[in-house]
Amino acid sequence: MPAMILVGGGSSSGKTYLTHAVTKALGEDQVTFLTLDDYYKDQKNVPMEERLKVNYDHPNAFDWPLMRSQLRALKNGETIEKPIYDFVNHTRSDKTEIISPKGLVVIEGIMALVDRQLRDLADLRVFIQAKPERRFLRRMIRDIKERGRTMENVVSQYFDTVQPMYDEVIEPSSIYADMIVNNDGVANLAIDVLTVVFKQQLDRASAGTLHKRAMSDEFTNEVFASLLAPKE
């Protein structure tokens, strides 16, 4: 059975950068990497003007049944056919990706620590934190360069949905992390620290000595359910 690590944190806190760096350090033949961004809901039947209005930092923007079932399958050592999200067109791509679990399965995303069912699958939970102004600048650079967004669009989205949802949903999920890693500066020890901890989990998985952790029953499920419930 592989070891599964969930890496949560705010948008542009450095989750993808750090996990890719650690994966490279450990060896890509040892690590399976996924981003929860690929589990946004399919919106092919939704007009583009409506897609642009969606709050993509809200839990309701994600396909939770598919996410949970595929992560559970990976934890059980099964291969999955993962969706691929098209951020330019704000919907799921027609392409998929075959993913097989290796010794270590690392999953990153803003919602990684929000859902109890996902948390219960994890052998380790990590939260990456960074100052709001740094996250904002990183997001602006990424969205303009990689996702074809305008500066006006990035600024509007950040202050209308990204930061409010971070305050309401993402940051509170940090209490479920086994470790919180600061990623504010360019030159910090985040990669070194995570490499050591991830290697420990990989070694335990190889030896069959993963720690059995208690199931999460402390999460305020009523709050999460209310976020997902249709608005009247």
N, C-alpha and C positions, 0 to 999 in steps of 0.2 A: 504494500500500500504506500503511495507517495505521501510525502509531507506537503501540506497545503498552507500557504502563507497569504493572508489578506493584507493589502497595503492601502489604507485610506488616507484622506486628507483633502484639503481644499483644491479647487481648480488651479492648476499651474503652481502647485506647491513643490513640484519636482518629483512626483511619484514615478512617472514613466522614465525620466532621466536616471533616477537612482536605481530603479529595478533593472533597467537595461545595463547599467554599469556593473551591477552586482552579478547579473547573469553572465556577462562577458568574463568577469573575474573567476566565476565558478566553472565556466565552460557551458556553452549552449547545448552540449549533448547531455547535460545533467539537469537542465531547467526547462520547464514548460511555462511560457509567459502568456497571460491574457490580460486584456483591458476590458473593463465593464462598459466602456463607451460603446462597444459593439452590440450591447444589449438594449439600446434604445428601441422603442417600438417601431415597427414597420409602418410607414405613413404613405405608402404608394397611392392609396385611395383618398388621401387628404390633399386638397388644393394647396399650392405653394404658399399662397397668402395666409392660409391657416397654419401651415407648418412654421412660418416665421413668427407666429404669435405664441408658440408653445414655450413653456418654462422648462428648459432642458436641465435645470438644476433641481427640479422637484422630483420626488420619488415616483410620481405618477407617470413620468416620461419613460420609465423603464419597463421592459418585459420581464417581470419578476418570475412568473412560472417557468419560462424558458431558462432564465439565468439560474434559478435554483436547481432545476433538473439537470442541466448540463454540468454545473459545478459538482453536484452530487455524483454524477457519473464519473467525472475525472477523479474524484476522491476514491471511488471504488475501482480505479484502474481501467476504466473504459474509455474508448475513443469517441469523440463527439464531432459533429459537423457544426462548427461555430458560424454564426452570422457575421457579416462585415458591414459596418455602417458607413454611409456616404455623407460626410459632413457638409459637402457643398450643396447637395440637394435635400438635405435634412430627412433622409429616409434610409431604409435598409438597402444595401446593394444586392444585386442579383447573384453576386458571387458569395461563396462560402469557403470556409477553411477547415480542413481536417486536422484535428488536434488530438494528439495522444499524450497521456501523462508520462512524464519522466520521473526521476527520483524526487524532484522538487517541483511543485506547481505554485507559481507566484501569480497572484491576481491583484491588479490595481484598479482603483476607481474611486470617485468621490463617494459612492454609496457602499463601499466595501465593508464598512463596519456598522452600517445603519440597520441592516436586517438581521434578526436573530437567527433565522435558518442558515444564512450564510456564515455567520459567526460560529455557529456550532460545528461547521465543517472544518474550521481552521485549526491548525496546530499552533499557529502563531499569528497574532494580530498586531499590525504596526500602523501608527498614525504619523504622517509627515506634516510638520507645521512650518509655516513661513509667514512673515509679516504681510498684511493686506496690500501694502503699496508694492512689495516685490511680486506678489502673485498677480497683481493688476498689470504691471509692466511685462511680466513674462507672458501673460495671456494675450496682451495686445500684440506683441511681436509674433507669437504663434498664429493667432487667428488671421492676422493680415497676410503673413507670409504663406501659411499652409492651407488656410480655409477660405481665402478670397473675401474676407470681410473688410468693411470700411472702418476707419477709426471711429466714426460716429456710431456705427452699429456696435462695435466692441465696448465703447464707453457706456452706451445706453444699456446693453445687456448686463454688463458687470454690475452697475448700480441698481438696476431694476430687479434682477433675479439672482445673479451669482453671489454677491455678498450677502443679501438678505437670507438666501437659502443656506449659505455657509453658517451664518449666525443661528439659524433656526434648526437646521438638520445635521449638517456635516460636523461642525465643531463639537456639538454635544456628544457625537458618537465616539469621540476620542477617549471617553471614560472606559470604553471597552477594550482599549488597546493594551497589549502586554508591554509595549514600549513606544515612546514618543520620541521622534527624531527631528531635530531642528535642521532646516535646510535653507537658511537665510543667505549665507554668504556663498561666494564662488569657491573659495578655498576652505572647506570644512572637512570634518572626519565622518560625515554621514555614510559615504560609500564604504569606508573601512569598517565602520561599526556594523553596518548591515551585512557586509560580506562575512564577517566572523559569525554573526548570529544565524544567517541563512545556512552557512556551511555546517553549523551544529545541527540544524534541523535535517539537512541532507544526510549527514552521517547517521543520525538516529533512524531515519527512514530506511537507510541501507542495512542497518543492524536490526531493524524490527523492534526498536525500543522507543518509539514515539510515546510521549506522555499522554495518558487519557485524561482529558480535562472535563470539568463539570459543565453540564449544559447550561446555556444562558437562560435564566428565567427572570432576570432583574430588569430587562429592557421594558420600557413603557410601551407595550404593544398597542395600547389604546391610542397613544399619540400617533404611532406609525400608521395604524389602521385609519385614523381620521384624516391623515394626509392623503391616503390612497382613495378614500371614499369619494364618490361623485358629489359634486357640489349641487345643492338644490337651486 
